[in-house]
Amino acid sequence: MNQMTRLVPAPLPDLPDPDVCWAAFLRRDRAMDGLFVGCVATTGIYCKPSCAARHPRRENMSFQPDPAAARAAGFRACLRCHPDAVGRDRLAVEKAIAFIEAAEEVPLLETIAAHAGYAPHHFHRLFKRETGLTPAAYARGLRAARLKDALGREGRVTDAIYEAGYNAPSRAYVDASQHLGMTPSAWKDGGRGVSIRWRTVDSSLGAMLVAATDKGLCRISFGEGQAELHARFPQADLQPADAELDAIAARVAMLVDDPAAGADLPTDVRGTAFQQAVWAALRAIPPGETRSYGEIAAAIGRPGAVRAAGTACGDNNLAILIPCHRVVRRDGSMGGYAWGLDKKQALLAKEKGK
């Protein structure tokens, strides 16, 4: 994605399979809050999946797509988990995001919270819970995404910086370092002035490209080589691997069979605030487990952004290390994978011990 994804409230998806709903209640999965509610026949109440109350027997629980449907069926809201508040909170966050995106400069937390109708301290926690980012981090990511887009259109770097909403180049260069992985001029010039070391390494699933800047890994992929890396960064200084990258590449190859081997590998991948939130959610999926695209969208507080979550998975530059192969469609089918469905199936089979 070259621009910050604009996400608007969307109709709730169809009610997940009852077994999926029940499993979410058993693990008190906050990521599923807002996607459905559970109705307890013995008490007459409905709860959100993360409710801390004692679980009822399975035969006493049914599921509805939203609180309104539960109330229509004769149930009342749980006074412990307040399931109706989930929708209100998410609407407030959507309102705040629209406000941030319309602002010419990064607004103050107090201004954003007041616009959403919340106290600043409370809204700061709420916004981070729903999006995985603070309001300020979201705003910085948005502005950096605008800078990335402007760099592709404007003739001069300075013009692109001011078009993106920066008052001075200094802040733009700080944000670019965090979100683009290189300076604005280097990004515009296809990596000019950036040194990238690279090599291919054999794994149990075939050859892998491993490339890194001085900050960390910037590309891990199957079936690529120098030509593909050059196409991504045509002006970068591509250098053969040194001893440090050789050691890192060996650990990358081990990830295919031992996902824990890469827990502390350095990375240098940058994206929009939304992409970063999706990638963090991917890294939180335990090996051997899968999540649907809808569950990933819900995990970052954006249940209506299923398609955008799928796009962010496709924008992943670090195969296996950021495990987008653990995301499947809601019906359990494979969905897509940038490096081929055979690789995805093989990775999942290895992680499940098959």
C-alpha positions as CSV (number, residue, x, y, z in Angstrom):
1,M,0.0,0.0,0.0
2,N,1.4,3.4,-0.9
3,Q,-1.1,5.3,1.1
4,M,-2.6,5.0,4.6
5,T,-5.6,2.8,4.3
6,R,-8.8,4.7,4.9
7,L,-11.0,2.5,7.0
8,V,-14.6,3.3,7.6
9,P,-17.2,1.4,9.7
10,A,-18.5,-1.6,7.8
11,P,-21.4,-3.9,8.4
12,L,-20.5,-6.7,10.8
13,P,-19.4,-9.9,9.0
14,D,-21.6,-13.0,9.1
15,L,-21.7,-14.8,12.4
16,P,-18.6,-17.1,12.7
17,D,-19.1,-20.8,13.1
18,P,-20.4,-21.6,16.6
19,D,-17.4,-23.8,17.4
20,V,-15.2,-20.8,16.6
21,C,-17.3,-18.6,18.8
22,W,-17.2,-21.0,21.7
23,A,-13.4,-21.4,21.4
24,A,-13.1,-17.6,21.5
25,F,-15.0,-17.5,24.7
26,L,-12.9,-20.3,26.3
27,R,-9.7,-18.4,25.6
28,R,-11.4,-15.0,26.5
29,D,-10.2,-13.6,23.2
30,R,-10.3,-9.8,23.2
31,A,-9.6,-9.8,19.4
32,M,-13.1,-11.3,18.8
33,D,-14.9,-8.6,20.8
34,G,-17.4,-6.8,18.6
35,L,-17.7,-9.7,16.1
36,F,-20.4,-11.5,18.0
37,V,-21.9,-12.0,21.4
38,G,-22.6,-15.1,23.4
39,C,-26.1,-15.6,24.9
40,V,-26.5,-17.6,28.1
41,A,-29.8,-19.4,28.4
42,T,-29.6,-20.0,32.1
43,T,-29.0,-16.4,33.1
44,G,-30.6,-14.5,30.2
45,I,-27.6,-12.3,29.6
46,Y,-25.3,-11.8,26.6
47,C,-21.5,-11.2,26.9
48,K,-18.6,-10.3,24.7
49,P,-16.0,-13.1,24.1
50,S,-13.4,-11.6,26.5
51,C,-15.9,-11.6,29.5
52,A,-14.1,-12.6,32.7
53,A,-17.2,-14.3,34.1
54,R,-17.3,-18.0,34.7
55,H,-18.1,-19.9,31.5
56,P,-21.5,-21.6,31.2
57,R,-21.9,-25.2,29.9
58,R,-21.7,-25.3,26.2
59,E,-25.3,-26.5,25.7
60,N,-26.5,-23.3,27.5
61,M,-24.8,-20.9,25.2
62,S,-25.9,-19.6,21.7
63,F,-24.4,-16.8,19.6
64,Q,-25.7,-13.7,17.9
65,P,-24.0,-11.4,15.5
66,D,-24.4,-8.2,17.6
67,P,-26.0,-6.9,20.8
68,A,-29.1,-5.7,19.0
69,A,-29.8,-9.3,17.8
70,A,-29.2,-10.6,21.3
71,R,-31.7,-8.1,22.8
72,A,-34.2,-9.0,20.1
73,A,-33.9,-12.6,21.2
74,G,-34.8,-11.6,24.8
75,F,-31.4,-11.4,26.4
76,R,-29.9,-8.4,28.4
77,A,-26.4,-7.0,28.5
78,C,-23.9,-8.4,31.0
79,L,-23.1,-5.9,33.7
80,R,-19.6,-7.3,34.1
81,C,-18.2,-7.0,30.6
82,H,-20.5,-4.3,29.1
83,P,-20.8,-5.8,25.6
84,D,-22.7,-2.7,24.3
85,A,-19.7,-0.5,25.0
86,V,-17.5,-2.3,22.4
87,G,-19.4,-0.8,19.5
88,R,-19.4,2.7,21.1
89,D,-15.7,2.6,21.7
90,R,-14.9,1.5,18.1
91,L,-17.2,4.2,16.7
92,A,-15.3,6.8,18.8
93,V,-12.0,5.5,17.5
94,E,-13.3,5.7,13.9
95,K,-14.4,9.2,14.5
96,A,-10.9,10.1,15.9
97,I,-9.2,8.5,12.9
98,A,-11.3,10.5,10.5
99,F,-10.4,13.7,12.5
100,I,-6.7,12.8,12.4
101,E,-6.8,12.2,8.7
102,A,-8.5,15.5,8.0
103,A,-6.1,17.5,10.1
104,E,-3.3,19.4,8.3
105,E,-1.0,19.0,11.3
106,V,-0.8,16.2,14.0
107,P,-3.5,17.2,16.5
108,L,-2.9,17.1,20.2
109,L,-4.2,14.2,22.2
110,E,-6.5,16.5,24.2
111,T,-8.0,17.8,20.9
112,I,-8.5,14.3,19.5
113,A,-10.1,13.0,22.7
114,A,-12.4,15.9,23.0
115,H,-13.6,15.4,19.4
116,A,-14.3,11.7,20.2
117,G,-16.1,12.7,23.5
118,Y,-13.7,11.1,25.9
119,A,-11.2,12.2,28.6
120,P,-7.6,12.3,27.2
121,H,-6.1,9.7,29.5
122,H,-8.9,7.2,29.0
123,F,-9.0,7.8,25.2
124,H,-5.3,7.2,24.9
125,R,-5.7,3.7,26.4
126,L,-8.8,3.1,24.4
127,F,-7.2,4.1,21.0
128,K,-4.2,2.0,21.6
129,R,-6.3,-1.0,22.6
130,E,-8.4,-0.7,19.5
131,T,-5.6,0.0,16.9
132,G,-2.4,-1.2,18.6
133,L,-1.0,2.3,18.3
134,T,-1.2,5.6,20.3
135,P,-3.0,8.5,18.5
136,A,0.3,10.2,18.0
137,A,1.9,7.1,16.5
138,Y,-1.1,6.7,14.2
139,A,-0.8,10.3,13.1
140,R,2.9,10.0,12.4
141,G,2.4,6.8,10.4
142,L,-0.3,8.5,8.4
143,R,1.9,11.5,7.6
144,A,4.9,9.3,6.7
145,A,2.6,7.3,4.3
146,R,1.6,10.6,2.7
147,L,5.3,11.5,2.4
148,K,5.9,8.1,0.7
149,D,3.2,8.8,-1.8
150,A,4.3,12.4,-2.4
151,L,7.9,11.3,-3.0
152,G,6.6,9.2,-5.9
153,R,4.9,12.2,-7.5
154,E,6.8,15.4,-6.7
155,G,9.8,16.5,-8.6
156,R,11.7,17.7,-5.5
157,V,12.0,16.1,-2.1
158,T,11.4,19.4,-0.4
159,D,8.1,19.8,-2.2
160,A,7.0,16.3,-1.2
161,I,7.9,17.0,2.4
162,Y,5.7,20.0,2.6
163,E,2.9,18.4,0.6
164,A,2.8,15.6,3.2
165,G,2.0,18.1,5.9
166,Y,5.4,18.6,7.5
167,N,6.4,22.1,8.7
168,A,10.1,21.4,8.5
169,P,12.3,18.7,6.8
170,S,13.9,17.6,10.1
171,R,10.7,15.9,11.3
172,A,10.2,14.3,7.9
173,Y,13.6,12.7,8.0
174,V,13.0,11.3,11.5
175,D,9.7,9.8,10.4
176,A,11.2,8.5,7.2
177,S,13.9,6.7,9.2
178,Q,11.1,5.0,11.2
179,H,8.6,4.2,8.4
180,L,10.6,4.0,5.2
181,G,13.8,2.5,6.4
182,M,15.8,5.2,4.6
183,T,15.9,9.0,4.0
184,P,13.3,10.6,1.8
185,S,15.8,11.2,-1.0
186,A,17.1,7.6,-0.8
187,W,13.5,6.3,-1.1
188,K,12.7,8.6,-4.0
189,D,15.9,7.5,-5.8
190,G,15.2,3.7,-5.5
191,G,17.5,3.3,-2.5
192,R,20.3,5.6,-3.6
193,G,23.0,5.8,-1.0
194,V,21.7,2.8,0.9
195,S,24.0,-0.3,1.2
196,I,22.1,-3.6,1.1
197,R,24.0,-6.9,1.8
198,W,22.4,-10.0,0.4
199,R,22.8,-13.7,-0.3
200,T,20.8,-16.8,-1.1
201,V,20.6,-19.6,1.4
202,D,19.3,-23.2,1.1
203,S,16.4,-24.2,3.3
204,S,14.3,-27.4,3.5
205,L,11.8,-25.6,1.3
206,G,14.3,-24.4,-1.3
207,A,16.5,-21.4,-1.9
208,M,15.7,-18.1,0.0
209,L,16.9,-14.6,-0.6
210,V,18.1,-12.9,2.6
211,A,18.9,-9.1,2.4
212,A,19.7,-6.5,5.1
213,T,20.7,-2.9,5.6
214,D,22.9,-1.8,8.4
215,K,19.8,-1.7,10.6
216,G,18.5,-5.2,9.9
217,L,16.7,-7.6,7.5
218,C,14.8,-5.8,4.7
219,R,13.9,-8.8,2.5
220,I,13.3,-12.5,3.1
221,S,11.8,-14.4,0.2
222,F,11.6,-17.7,-1.7
223,G,12.8,-18.1,-5.2
224,E,14.3,-14.6,-5.6
225,G,17.9,-13.4,-6.3
226,Q,19.9,-10.3,-7.1
227,A,17.7,-9.3,-10.1
228,E,14.5,-9.2,-8.0
229,L,16.3,-7.3,-5.2
230,H,17.7,-4.8,-7.7
231,A,14.2,-4.2,-9.1
232,R,13.0,-3.2,-5.7
233,F,16.0,-0.9,-5.0
234,P,17.5,-0.1,-8.4
235,Q,19.8,2.6,-7.0
236,A,20.9,0.8,-3.8
237,D,24.5,-0.4,-3.4
238,L,24.0,-4.2,-3.4
239,Q,26.9,-5.9,-1.7
240,P,27.7,-9.6,-1.1
241,A,27.1,-10.9,2.3
242,D,29.7,-10.5,5.1
243,A,30.2,-12.9,8.0
244,E,27.5,-11.2,10.0
245,L,24.9,-11.6,7.3
246,D,26.0,-15.2,6.7
247,A,25.2,-16.0,10.4
248,I,21.9,-14.2,10.2
249,A,21.0,-16.0,6.9
250,A,21.7,-19.4,8.5
251,R,19.2,-18.5,11.3
252,V,16.7,-17.4,8.7
253,A,17.0,-20.8,6.9
254,M,16.3,-22.5,10.3
255,L,13.0,-20.6,10.6
256,V,11.5,-23.0,8.1
257,D,11.8,-25.9,10.6
258,D,12.2,-24.0,13.9
259,P,10.1,-20.8,14.0
260,A,11.6,-19.8,17.4
261,A,15.0,-19.4,15.8
262,G,14.2,-15.9,14.6
263,A,12.8,-14.3,17.8
264,D,15.5,-11.7,18.1
265,L,16.6,-11.2,14.5
266,P,17.1,-7.5,13.6
267,T,14.7,-6.1,11.1
268,D,14.5,-3.0,8.9
269,V,11.0,-3.0,7.4
270,R,8.8,0.0,7.5
271,G,5.1,0.5,6.6
272,T,2.1,2.5,7.4
273,A,0.6,2.5,10.9
274,F,-2.0,0.0,9.7
275,Q,0.5,-2.3,8.1
276,Q,2.7,-2.3,11.2
277,A,-0.3,-3.2,13.3
278,V,-1.2,-6.1,11.0
279,W,2.4,-7.4,11.0
280,A,2.6,-7.2,14.8
281,A,-0.6,-9.3,15.0
282,L,0.9,-11.8,12.6
283,R,4.0,-12.2,14.8
284,A,1.7,-12.9,17.8
285,I,0.2,-16.0,16.2
286,P,1.8,-19.1,17.8
287,P,3.5,-21.6,15.5
288,G,1.1,-24.4,14.6
289,E,-1.9,-22.1,14.8
290,T,-3.8,-20.1,12.2
291,R,-6.0,-17.1,12.1
292,S,-8.5,-15.8,9.6
293,Y,-8.1,-12.5,7.8
294,G,-11.2,-11.4,9.8
295,E,-9.5,-12.4,13.1
296,I,-6.4,-10.4,12.2
297,A,-8.6,-7.3,11.4
298,A,-10.4,-7.8,14.7
299,A,-7.1,-8.2,16.6
300,I,-6.0,-4.7,15.6
301,G,-9.4,-3.3,16.4
302,R,-10.6,-2.9,12.9
303,P,-13.1,-5.7,12.3
304,G,-14.4,-4.0,9.1
305,A,-11.0,-4.0,7.5
306,V,-10.7,-7.6,6.4
307,R,-9.7,-6.8,2.8
308,A,-7.1,-4.2,4.0
309,A,-5.7,-6.7,6.4
310,G,-5.3,-9.2,3.6
311,T,-3.5,-6.5,1.5
312,A,-1.1,-5.8,4.4
313,C,-0.3,-9.5,4.6
314,G,0.6,-9.4,0.9
315,D,2.9,-6.4,1.5
316,N,5.0,-8.4,4.0
317,N,8.7,-8.3,3.0
318,L,9.9,-10.8,5.5
319,A,8.7,-14.3,4.7
320,I,8.4,-16.7,7.7
321,L,9.8,-14.1,10.1
322,I,6.5,-12.2,9.8
323,P,4.4,-15.3,9.4
324,C,1.7,-14.3,7.0
325,H,1.5,-18.0,6.0
326,R,-0.5,-18.5,9.3
327,V,-3.4,-16.5,7.9
328,V,-6.2,-18.4,6.1
329,R,-9.7,-17.7,4.9
330,R,-12.6,-18.0,7.4
331,D,-13.6,-21.4,5.9
332,G,-10.1,-22.8,6.5
333,S,-9.0,-22.7,2.9
334,M,-5.5,-21.4,2.2
335,G,-6.2,-18.0,0.6
336,G,-3.2,-16.4,-1.0
337,Y,0.5,-16.4,-0.4
338,A,3.1,-14.3,-2.3
339,W,5.6,-17.2,-2.6
340,G,3.1,-19.9,-3.7
341,L,0.4,-22.0,-2.0
342,D,2.7,-25.0,-2.0
343,K,5.1,-23.2,0.3
344,K,2.3,-22.0,2.6
345,Q,0.9,-25.5,2.9
346,A,4.3,-27.0,3.6
347,L,5.1,-24.4,6.3
348,L,1.8,-25.0,8.1
349,A,2.3,-28.8,7.9
350,K,5.8,-28.4,9.4
351,E,4.6,-26.2,12.2
352,K,1.7,-28.7,13.0
353,G,4.1,-31.6,13.0
354,K,2.6,-33.3,10.0
